[in-house]
Amino acid sequence: MKHITTGPRDLTVDVGDTIELHLPENTSRDYCWSTTRIGKGLNLRDIRFVPSNNPLPGATSERVFYLRAKRPGTWPLSLRMRRHMDLSAALADMTVTVT
């Protein structure tokens, strides 16, 4: 099992490997990365926001996606940068059950 850190490019990994995908993001302009398609052989484990070390407005931060390769095959991964206000309610709907 390996941990692969990369930008958006085609990869070849082994089952069980973790992919750490770093994408630049400028939240001061209200844009963020989100997934639009993840192949069935990949498992999205986590999404994190890493703020910039630069305190000035407009500084570029990072959105980091953590995926696990769970079965052999060639799997698509599509991400899209869009403005927060362009996210439809259907895409933001969720249910959380706590027992």
Secondary structure, DSSP 8 states (H G I E B T S, - for coil): --EEEE-SS-----TT-EEEEEEEE-GGGTEEEEEEEE-TTEEEEEEEEE--S--STT--EEEEEEEEE-SSS---EEEEEEEGGGS-HHHH-------
